[in-house]
Amino acid sequence: QDSPLKAVQMLWVNLIMDTLASLALATEPPTEALLLRRPYGRERPLVSRTMLKNIVGHAAYQLVIIFTLLFV
């Protein structure tokens, strides 16, 4: 099986994706409250209720836009 992406193309995709993720993390301003916050326990869910609402809402928004563009 031949790969759809060559090695150099995969490196460029990785570079671009890592750069955008690094920028997203680096642009959040550091605060003292982050250092003083206690760590989360093992029983706490990784995705909070608010995060789940945002993910589902954003997915629904994208689906509406995509279906609008496809069928209108």
C-alpha positions as CSV (number, residue, x, y, z in Angstrom):
1,Q,0.0,0.0,0.0
2,D,1.3,3.4,-1.0
3,S,0.9,6.2,1.5
4,P,-1.2,9.1,0.4
5,L,1.3,11.5,1.9
6,K,5.1,11.4,1.4
7,A,7.5,11.7,4.3
8,V,8.2,15.4,3.7
9,Q,4.5,16.2,3.4
10,M,3.8,14.5,6.7
11,L,6.6,16.5,8.3
12,W,5.1,19.8,7.0
13,V,1.6,18.8,8.3
14,N,3.2,17.9,11.7
15,L,5.1,21.2,11.8
16,I,2.0,23.3,11.0
17,M,-0.2,21.4,13.5
18,D,2.3,21.6,16.3
19,T,2.9,25.3,15.6
20,L,-0.8,26.1,15.9
21,A,-1.2,24.1,19.1
22,S,1.9,25.8,20.6
23,L,0.5,29.2,19.8
24,A,-2.8,28.3,21.4
25,L,-1.0,27.3,24.6
26,A,1.5,30.1,24.6
27,T,-1.0,32.9,24.2
28,E,-2.8,32.3,27.5
29,P,-1.4,34.7,30.0
30,P,0.2,33.1,33.1
31,T,-1.3,33.9,36.5
32,E,-0.4,33.3,40.1
33,A,-3.7,31.5,40.5
34,L,-2.6,28.7,38.2
35,L,0.4,28.0,40.4
36,L,-1.7,28.0,43.6
37,R,-4.4,25.8,42.2
38,R,-4.5,22.3,43.7
39,P,-4.2,19.4,41.2
40,Y,-7.3,17.6,40.0
41,G,-7.9,14.1,41.5
42,R,-7.9,10.9,39.6
43,E,-11.6,10.5,39.9
44,R,-12.4,13.8,38.2
45,P,-13.5,13.6,34.6
46,L,-11.0,14.7,32.0
47,V,-13.8,16.6,30.1
48,S,-15.9,18.8,32.3
49,R,-19.6,19.4,31.8
50,T,-18.9,22.9,30.5
51,M,-16.3,21.6,28.0
52,L,-18.7,18.9,26.8
53,K,-21.5,21.5,26.2
54,N,-19.0,23.6,24.2
55,I,-17.9,20.7,22.2
56,V,-21.4,19.5,21.4
57,G,-22.5,23.1,20.6
58,H,-19.6,23.8,18.3
59,A,-20.2,20.4,16.5
60,A,-23.8,21.3,16.0
61,Y,-22.9,24.7,14.7
62,Q,-20.4,23.3,12.2
63,L,-23.0,20.7,11.0
64,V,-25.6,23.4,10.4
65,I,-23.1,25.5,8.4
66,I,-21.9,22.5,6.4
67,F,-25.4,21.2,5.6
68,T,-26.4,24.7,4.7
69,L,-23.5,25.1,2.3
70,L,-24.2,21.6,0.8
71,F,-27.9,21.7,0.3
72,V,-28.7,25.4,-0.3
